[in-house]
Amino acid sequence: MVPPDLEKPPTNLACTIFNFMLPGVGQLFQGRVIIGLFWSFAVATTYIIYLPVGLAFHSLCLLDGLIFGPSKPDNLMKLIGGILVLVAFIYYLILRNDYF
């Protein structure tokens, strides 16, 4: 028999704390494997390419862990929408030639 405390789903705050230490681990902790692997790859890649964009992706990873939980099925569409907005903003900065 499983103790009642172990049957509770992981909290979003714990997910955010794990994401702060290592991006994507919080989503893995929640059981969202594909999203967790995506965040791990995306944040690491953007940190290597350009630090401010990496910080923006890391912030989005933290927000994803804080807002979305393992029980919401429409997480992927909201995540894709947020990423598209971020990509549009980055292209806007590139076209203005202010930061790149």
N, C-alpha and C positions, 0 to 999 in steps of 0.2 A: 504494500500500500504506500502511495506517495503522500508525503506530508502536505497539508494544504498550502503552505507557503511556496512550495515548488510548483504548484499548478498555476500560479498567477503568471500572466504574460509579462515580459520585460517592459519596464517603464520607458517612456520616451526620454526622460531625463538621463537615465543610465545610458541609453543609446547615444545621446549627445555627448556625454562625458567620454565614452569610448571613441566616438568620432573625433573628438578634440585631440586625443592622443594619437590615433591612427585612423585616417579617413577610410570609411567603408566598414570598419569592424562593428560599429553600432548596428548597421543594417544587417550584418551577418548575425549578430546577437539576437536581433528581432526575428530572424528566419527569412529575411529577404535577401537571398543569396545573389541573384542576378544584379539587383540594385547595388548591393554591397561591393561586388566585384567591379561594377561600372565606376562607382565613386573612387575606389582604390586606384584604378587605372587612370581615371580622368584627373584626379587631384595630383597624383605623382607626375603625370605627363605635363600638366600645365605649370607646376612648380619648376620643372626642368626648363620649359620653354620660356616662361616669363613670369616672374614672381608676383606682380599684382593680379594677374589673371589666376594664378594658382591660389592666391588668398581669396579671390572671389569664389572660385569653385569650392574651396574648403568651407567657406561660409555657407554656400548652398548645401553642402553635405551636412553641415551642422543643423541647418534649418530643416532639411529633409528628415533627419533623425528626430528632431524635436516635434515637428508637426504631424508627420505621418506615422502611423503605427502598423503593426502586422495584420490588423483586421480590416483594413480599408482596401477594397479591390481596385479602386480607380487611381491608385498612387502613380502608376506608370504614366498615365496621360498628363497628370499634373507635373510630374517631373520633366517630361519631354517639353511641356509648355514653358517651364521655367528655364530650361536649358536653351530653348530657342530664343527667349527674350535675352538671355545673357549673350548668346552668340550674336544677335542683332546689335546689341550694345557694343560689343567688341569690334564688329565691322564698322559701326558708326565712328568709333575712335580711330580706327585705321584710316577711314576716308578723310577724317579731319586732320590726320597727321599730327595730332597733339602729343600722343603718348608712345607711338611706335615709330 
